[in-house]
């Protein structure tokens, strides 16, 4: 198990920036305004060769009433209790403030090693603030710049020295958890639901809307199964999102949906399946994640059975692509119906991970095409050949058919709905790809055709052919072009002996033989017998 390090300090001193620096990626939201971080956040990081479990906290406020700042202070104190080592950050540009002094007195009561960090020490203006940090009573401050990465070597040396007497227990690596993202509109009860599930006030809650800004991961174990719950910020309509910080929160929520396996959509029972809820459900379907509907604040419903039937009808009507998704009605505040959520989530995850045998798929395909054959396109029938599942999570199938690119969309929807009903895949997004099997991959321009070869004349061509080609190649360009375009005229052969004088250049007569054949006659009038060396008489 890695060393737990809590990063604490007053608001806007750079705690989240150092957290992102040590983690190696931008997990925590960072902005110039104070009070961006509200919940405590855990992540694995390292510095040098040391593995750390980092805890990012909200800025410490000296408030003890029922306000939001007071609840944020309680989260920071919980991080102090959980951490093995404390990194106390102050702003070297502003120097030591009264809130730094109050917080330093609070840290002395922890009886844990504390390392004082003077952040924003990259400029000359910070020299006086580093000197003032000695007055806090935690020894020599470590001058760093979390934004630019300066002073990390000094921080590593300080952590090695401070953690020399801390015993870190070795724990085996846990199994891969099921990632569950809780999404919904602002003030729908997402954080309250997670607190009710794990049985503690892990996340910051309250009557104010939009308390959660970061996507906070909470590891939990349910009946021997490792679960990672991700609390997300509430998402409003895109037209209403104007501030930079809210845009960052929405982007963080979308990223949580992308990396989740099961998504729980929390809706208010009175405004369920509003336009924003439908857009969120459609986003989950496009990302290919399993979906579970949750109707919150169910303890205030007077007619639960009629309301549940109405909500299920709305779900099937407005979201037919997710027909059959699990639906749970509960109350996070009173705990009514919460015990039905995790069985529904595990069932959706099992359905989302299903794999179908190729033999069963092709048996189903033959029955489906017999029941409803593919329509004819341009007067030609489309013949389905076979089908296979290429991957799960979500179930993805490939259909091979002749002229598969011409298969209409309504027939594809028929096949997907039939797969959902035949193999018991309710509420799971299904991917179906059609490939045509008529194209020859080895033909010119095909996938496996390769580079085009030079198709010249073979070297074993007859000598006469090669001689003729050599003569043509020596002709000038215009003469060669005229020879290629020249049309050969038919040769007329006369069957009557010429009556003209036997002069050179006169035509050769042809006489008919006894068997109807043609015998050639020489210019002297003799008939050629074909014997070159006949004996003289």
C-alpha positions in Angstrom: 0.0 0.0 0.0 1.3 3.5 -0.9 2.0 6.3 1.5 -1.1 8.5 2.0 -0.4 12.2 1.6 -3.0 14.9 2.3 -2.5 18.3 0.5 -4.1 21.0 2.7 -4.1 24.8 2.9 -6.2 27.8 2.7 -8.2 28.5 -0.6 -6.3 29.3 -3.8 -2.8 28.4 -2.9 -2.3 25.7 -5.6 -3.3 22.5 -3.9 -5.1 21.0 -7.0 -2.2 22.1 -9.2 0.3 20.2 -7.1 -2.1 17.2 -7.0 -2.3 17.1 -10.8 1.5 17.5 -11.0 2.2 14.4 -8.8 -0.6 12.4 -10.3 0.7 13.1 -13.8 -2.6 14.1 -15.5 -5.3 16.8 -15.1 -7.8 15.1 -12.8 -8.7 18.0 -10.5 -10.3 21.1 -11.9 -8.1 24.2 -11.7 -9.2 27.8 -12.0 -8.0 31.2 -10.8 -11.0 31.7 -8.5 -10.8 30.4 -5.0 -13.0 27.6 -3.7 -13.1 25.4 -6.9 -12.4 22.1 -5.0 -15.1 21.1 -2.6 -14.9 17.3 -2.0 -11.8 15.4 -1.1 -10.4 13.4 -3.9 -8.1 10.4 -3.9 -5.7 9.4 -6.7 -2.5 7.3 -7.1 0.7 9.3 -7.9 4.5 9.2 -7.4 7.5 11.4 -6.9 10.8 9.9 -7.8 10.7 6.2 -6.9 8.0 6.7 -4.2 4.4 5.6 -4.8 1.9 7.9 -3.2 -1.8 8.0 -2.6 -2.7 11.7 -2.8 -5.7 13.4 -1.2 -6.8 16.7 -2.7 -8.8 18.8 -0.3 -10.9 22.0 -0.3 -9.5 25.2 1.0 -9.7 25.5 4.8 -12.2 28.0 6.1 -12.5 28.9 9.8 -16.3 28.5 9.8 -18.4 26.3 12.1 -22.0 27.0 11.1 -24.3 25.1 8.7 -23.0 26.9 5.6 -21.3 25.2 2.6 -17.9 26.4 3.7 -18.4 24.7 7.1 -19.2 21.4 5.4 -16.1 21.8 3.1 -14.0 22.2 6.3 -15.4 18.9 7.6 -14.2 17.2 4.5 -10.7 18.7 4.9 -10.6 17.5 8.5 -11.6 14.0 7.4 -8.6 14.0 5.0 -6.3 15.0 7.8 -7.4 12.0 9.8 -7.0 9.7 6.9 -3.5 10.8 5.7 -0.2 9.5 6.9 1.7 12.7 5.9 0.5 16.2 5.6 1.7 18.8 3.0 0.8 22.2 4.3 0.8 24.8 1.4 1.0 28.6 1.7 1.3 31.3 -1.0 4.8 32.7 -1.0 3.7 35.8 -3.0 1.2 36.9 -0.4 3.1 35.7 2.6 1.7 34.4 5.9 -2.0 35.4 6.5 -4.1 35.1 9.6 -5.9 32.0 8.1 -2.5 30.3 7.7 -1.8 30.9 11.3 -5.2 29.5 12.5 -4.7 26.4 10.3 -1.1 25.9 11.5 -2.5 25.8 15.1 -5.0 23.2 14.0 -2.3 21.0 12.3 -0.1 20.9 15.5 -2.9 18.9 17.2 -2.7 16.1 14.6 0.5 14.6 15.8 1.5 13.7 12.3 4.5 14.8 10.2 3.9 18.1 8.4 5.9 19.5 5.5 5.5 23.2 4.9 5.4 24.1 1.2 5.9 27.7 0.0 4.2 27.6 -3.4 4.5 30.1 -6.3 8.2 30.7 -5.5 9.3 31.0 -9.1 9.6 34.8 -9.0 11.7 37.3 -7.0 8.6 38.6 -5.3 8.2 35.4 -3.4 11.4 35.8 -1.4 9.9 37.6 1.5 7.0 35.1 1.8 9.4 32.2 2.1 11.1 34.0 4.9 7.8 34.6 6.7 6.9 30.9 6.5 9.4 30.2 9.3 7.0 31.9 11.8 4.5 29.1 11.3 6.7 26.7 13.4 7.1 23.8 11.0 10.8 24.2 10.3 12.4 25.2 7.0 9.8 25.6 4.2 10.3 23.9 0.8 10.1 26.5 -2.0 8.3 25.0 -5.0 6.3 26.0 -8.0 3.5 23.5 -8.7 2.6 25.1 -12.0 6.2 25.0 -13.5 7.5 21.9 -11.6 10.3 23.7 -9.8 11.5 22.4 -6.4 10.3 18.8 -6.9 13.7 17.4 -6.0 13.6 19.3 -2.6 10.1 18.0 -2.1 11.1 14.4 -2.7 14.0 14.7 -0.2 11.6 16.2 2.4 9.1 13.4 1.9 11.7 10.7 2.2 13.0 12.3 5.5 9.5 12.8 7.0 8.3 9.3 6.1 11.2 7.4 7.4 9.4 6.4 10.6 6.0 5.8 9.0 5.1 2.1 8.6 3.2 1.4 5.3 1.3 -1.9 5.3 1.6 -4.1 2.2 -1.8 -4.9 0.7 -2.4 -7.2 -2.3 -3.7 -5.5 -5.5 -7.5 -5.7 -5.6 -9.4 -7.2 -8.5 -10.6 -4.8 -11.2 -13.7 -3.0 -10.0 -16.9 -2.4 -11.8 -17.0 1.3 -12.7 -20.5 2.8 -12.1 -21.1 6.5 -13.0 -24.0 8.3 -11.3 -25.3 11.1 -13.6 -28.3 13.4 -13.8 -29.4 17.0 -13.6 -28.3 19.3 -10.8 -29.8 18.7 -7.4 -31.2 15.3 -8.4 -29.7 13.5 -5.3 -26.6 11.8 -6.8 -24.2 12.5 -3.9 -26.9 11.6 -1.4 -27.5 8.3 -3.1 -23.8 7.4 -3.0 -23.6 8.3 0.7 -26.6 6.1 1.4 -25.0 3.2 -0.5 -21.6 3.2 1.2 -23.1 4.1 4.6 -21.1 7.2 5.4 -21.0 10.9 4.6 -18.2 10.6 2.0 -19.4 13.3 -0.4 -20.5 16.8 0.2 -24.3 17.2 0.1 -26.7 20.0 0.8 -29.8 21.8 -0.4 -27.8 24.0 -2.8 -27.8 23.0 -6.5 -24.5 22.3 -8.2 -22.4 21.5 -5.1 -20.4 18.7 -6.9 -17.9 20.0 -9.4 -15.3 17.3 -9.9 -16.0 13.7 -10.8 -15.2 12.0 -7.5 -14.4 8.2 -7.4 -15.3 6.2 -4.4 -14.1 2.6 -4.0 -16.5 0.2 -2.3 -17.2 -3.5 -1.9 -20.6 -5.1 -2.4 -21.0 -8.8 -1.6 -17.4 -9.6 -2.4 -17.4 -7.5 -5.7 -15.2 -4.4 -5.9 -17.2 -1.4 -7.0 -16.0 2.0 -8.0 -18.8 4.7 -7.8 -18.2 7.9 -9.6 -20.1 11.0 -8.5 -20.5 13.5 -11.3 -21.5 17.1 -11.6 -25.1 17.9 -12.6 -25.5 18.6 -16.3 -27.8 21.4 -17.5 -28.8 22.2 -21.0 -26.0 23.2 -23.3 -27.5 26.7 -23.9 -27.4 27.4 -20.2 -23.8 26.5 -19.6 -21.9 29.7 -20.0 -19.2 29.9 -17.3 -15.8 28.3 -17.8 -15.9 26.3 -14.6 -19.3 24.7 -15.4 -18.0 23.8 -18.9 -15.0 22.0 -17.3 -17.4 20.2 -14.9 -19.6 19.0 -17.9 -16.5 17.8 -19.8 -15.4 15.9 -16.6 -18.8 14.3 -16.5 -18.7 13.2 -20.1 -15.3 11.7 -19.5 -16.7 9.7 -16.5 -19.5 8.4 -18.8 -16.9 7.3 -21.4 -14.8 5.3 -18.9 -17.8 3.8 -17.0 -19.3 0.4 -17.5 -22.7 1.0 -16.1 -24.4 4.4 -15.9 -27.1 5.2 -13.4 -29.4 8.0 -14.5 -31.0 9.7 -11.5 -34.2 11.6 -12.2 -36.7 13.5 -10.2 -39.9 11.6 -10.2 -42.0 14.7 -11.0 -39.8 15.8 -13.9 -38.6 12.4 -15.2 -37.6 12.1 -18.8 -37.3 15.8 -19.4 -35.4 17.0 -22.5 -32.1 16.9 -20.6 -32.8 13.4 -19.2 -33.5 12.2 -22.8 -30.3 13.7 -24.1 -28.2 12.2 -21.3 -29.8 8.7 -21.9 -29.1 9.1 -25.6 -25.4 10.0 -24.9 -25.1 6.9 -22.8 -26.5 4.7 -25.6 -24.1 6.3 -28.2 -21.2 5.6 -25.9 -22.3 2.0 -25.6 -22.8 1.8 -21.9 -25.4 -0.2 -19.8 -28.1 2.1 -18.4 -30.2 1.9 -15.2 -33.0 4.4 -14.6 -33.5 5.7 -11.0 -36.6 7.7 -9.9 -35.5 9.6 -6.8 -37.5 11.1 -4.0 -40.0 8.2 -4.2 -41.0 8.6 -0.6 -43.1 11.7 -1.5 -45.2 9.8 -4.1 -48.8 9.1 -3.1 -49.6 6.6 -5.9 -46.4 4.7 -6.5 -47.9 1.9 -8.7 -49.6 4.1 -11.2 -46.6 6.4 -11.3 -44.2 3.6 -12.0 -46.4 2.2 -14.8 -46.5 5.7 -16.3 -42.7 6.1 -16.1 -42.0 2.8 -17.7 -44.4 3.6 -20.6 -42.6 6.9 -21.1 -39.2 5.2 -21.1 -40.3 2.7 -23.8 -42.0 5.4 -25.9 -39.3 8.1 -25.8 -36.2 5.8 -25.7 -37.0 2.7 -27.9 -33.4 2.1 -28.5 -33.0 1.3 -24.8 -36.1 -0.8 -24.4 -36.2 -3.0 -21.4 -33.7 -1.1 -19.2 -33.8 -1.6 -15.5 -36.0 0.8 -13.6 -35.6 1.4 -9.8 -37.7 3.7 -7.6 -36.0 4.8 -4.4 -35.5 7.5 -1.8 -31.9 8.4 -1.0 -33.0 10.5 2.0 -35.0 7.7 3.8 -33.2 4.7 2.3 -36.5 3.3 0.9 -35.8 1.0 -2.2 -32.0 1.6 -2.2 -31.4 -2.2 -1.7 -32.9 -2.9 -5.1 -30.3 -0.7 -7.0 -27.2 -2.8 -6.8 -28.9 -6.1 -8.0 -30.3 -4.1 -11.0 -26.8 -2.7 -11.7 -25.1 -6.1 -11.5 -27.8 -7.6 -13.8 -27.3 -4.8 -16.4 -23.5 -5.4 -16.2 -23.9 -9.1 -16.8 -26.2 -8.5 -19.8 -23.8 -5.9 -21.2 -20.9 -8.5 -21.0 -22.8 -11.4 -22.7 -21.3 -13.4 -25.5 -23.4 -15.4 -28.0 -22.2 -18.5 -29.8 -21.8 -18.2 -33.6 -23.9 -21.4 -34.1 -26.8 -20.0 -32.1 -26.5 -16.7 -34.0 -26.7 -18.4 -37.4 -29.7 -20.6 -36.3 -31.5 -17.4 -35.2 -30.5 -15.6 -38.5 -32.1 -18.4 -40.6 -35.3 -18.2 -38.6 -35.4 -14.4 -38.6 -34.9 -14.2 -42.4 -37.6 -16.9 -43.0 -40.0 -15.0 -40.9 -39.3 -11.7 -42.5 -37.0 -11.9 -45.6 -34.9 -9.0 -46.6 -36.6 -6.6 -49.1 -35.6 -6.5 -52.7 -33.5 -3.5 -53.7 -33.5 -2.5 -57.4 -35.4 -5.7 -58.2 -32.7 -7.9 -56.7 -33.0 -9.9 -53.4 -30.4 -9.4 -50.7 -29.1 -12.8 -49.5 -27.9 -13.1 -45.9 -24.9 -15.4 -45.5 -23.8 -15.7 -41.9 -23.4 -13.7 -38.7 -20.9 -13.6 -35.8 -20.2 -11.6 -32.6 -16.9 -9.7 -32.8 -16.9 -8.2 -29.3 -18.8 -7.7 -26.1 -19.3 -4.6 -23.9 -21.5 -3.6 -25.7 -22.5 -6.7 -27.8 -21.3 -6.1 -31.4 -22.3 -8.3 -34.3 -21.3 -8.5 -37.9 -23.7 -9.6 -40.7 -22.3 -10.8 -44.0 -24.7 -10.5 -46.9 -24.7 -10.1 -50.7 -25.1 -6.4 -51.5 -25.2 -5.7 -47.8 -24.6 -2.0 -48.2 -28.1 -1.7 -49.7 -29.9 -3.2 -46.7 -32.4 -0.6 -45.5 -32.4 0.8 -42.0 -35.8 -0.5 -41.0 -34.6 -4.1 -41.6 -31.5 -3.5 -39.5 -33.8 -2.3 -36.6 -35.9 -5.4 -37.1 -32.7 -7.6 -36.7 -31.5 -5.7 -33.6 -34.9 -5.9 -31.9 -35.1 -9.6 -32.7 -31.6 -10.2 -31.3 -32.7 -8.3 -28.1 -35.8 -10.5 -27.7 -34.3 -13.9 -28.7 -31.1 -13.7 -26.6 -32.6 -11.8 -23.6 -30.6 -8.6 -23.9 -33.0 -5.9 -22.5 -31.8 -2.3 -22.2 -28.3 -3.0 -23.7 -27.1 -1.0 -26.7 -26.4 -3.3 -29.6 -24.1 -2.7 -32.5 -24.8 -4.3 -35.9 -22.4 -3.9 -38.8 -23.3 -5.2 -42.3 -20.6 -6.3 -44.8 -21.1 -7.3 -48.4 -19.4 -10.5 -49.5 -19.6 -9.9 -53.2 -16.5 -7.8 -53.6 -13.3 -9.7 -54.6 -10.5 -8.5 -52.2 -7.8 -9.6 -54.7 -9.3 -7.6 -57.6 -7.7 -4.3 -58.7 -8.3 -1.7 -56.0 -9.4 -4.4 -53.4 -8.2 -4.7 -49.9 -5.6 -7.3 -50.7 -4.8 -6.4 -54.3 -1.4 -5.0 -53.5 0.6 -2.6 -55.7 -0.1 -2.7 -59.4 2.3 -4.7 -61.5 4.0 -3.7 -64.8 2.4 -5.8 -67.5 5.0 -5.7 -70.3 5.7 -8.2 -73.1 7.4 -11.4 -72.0 11.0 -12.0 -73.0 10.0 -15.4 -74.4 7.8 -13.9 -77.2 8.5 -15.1 -80.8 11.4 -13.5 -82.6 9.2 -12.1 -85.3 7.0 -10.4 -82.8 10.0 -8.8 -81.0 11.5 -7.8 -84.3 8.3 -6.1 -85.4 8.1 -4.2 -82.0 11.7 -3.1 -82.4 11.0 -1.7 -85.9 7.9 0.1 -84.6 9.8 1.6 -81.7 12.3 3.1 -84.2 9.6 5.0 -86.2 9.2 8.7 -85.5 6.2 9.6 -83.3 4.0 10.8 -86.2 4.6 7.8 -88.4 4.0 5.4 -85.5 0.7 7.1 -84.7 -0.4 6.9 -88.4 0.5 3.2 -88.5 -1.6 2.5 -85.5 -4.6 4.4 -86.8 -4.3 2.9 -90.4 -7.3 0.7 -91.4 -6.3 -2.4 -93.4 -8.1 -2.7 -96.7 -9.4 -6.1 -97.8 -7.3 -7.8 -100.6 -9.3 -8.8 -103.7 -8.0 -12.0 -105.5 -9.2 -12.6 -109.0 -10.3 -16.0 -110.2 -9.8 -15.3 -113.9 -6.4 -15.4 -115.7 -5.2 -12.0 -116.7 -5.3 -11.3 -120.4 -2.6 -8.8 -120.3 0.9 -9.4 -121.5 3.3 -11.3 -119.2 5.2 -8.4 -117.9 6.8 -7.9 -114.6 4.3 -6.6 -112.1 1.3 -8.2 -113.8 -1.3 -9.9 -111.6 -1.0 -13.6 -110.9 -4.0 -15.8 -112.0 -5.6 -18.5 -110.0 -7.1 -21.6 -111.6 -9.5 -24.0 -110.0 -8.2 -27.5 -109.3 -9.9 -30.8 -109.9 -11.0 -31.0 -106.2 -12.3 -27.5 -106.1 -9.1 -26.1 -104.5 -7.0 -23.3 -105.8 -3.7 -23.9 -107.7 -1.3 -21.1 -108.3 -0.1 -20.4 -111.9 3.3 -18.9 -112.5 3.9 -16.0 -114.9 5.0 -18.3 -117.6 1.7 -20.2 -117.6 2.9 -23.3 -115.8 1.1 -24.7 -112.8 3.1 -24.8 -109.6 3.0 -28.3 -108.2 4.7 -27.4 -104.9 7.8 -29.5 -105.6 10.9 -27.4 -105.5 13.4 -29.9 -106.8 11.5 -32.1 -109.2 13.6 -34.3 -111.6 14.0 -32.9 -115.1 12.5 -34.9 -118.0 
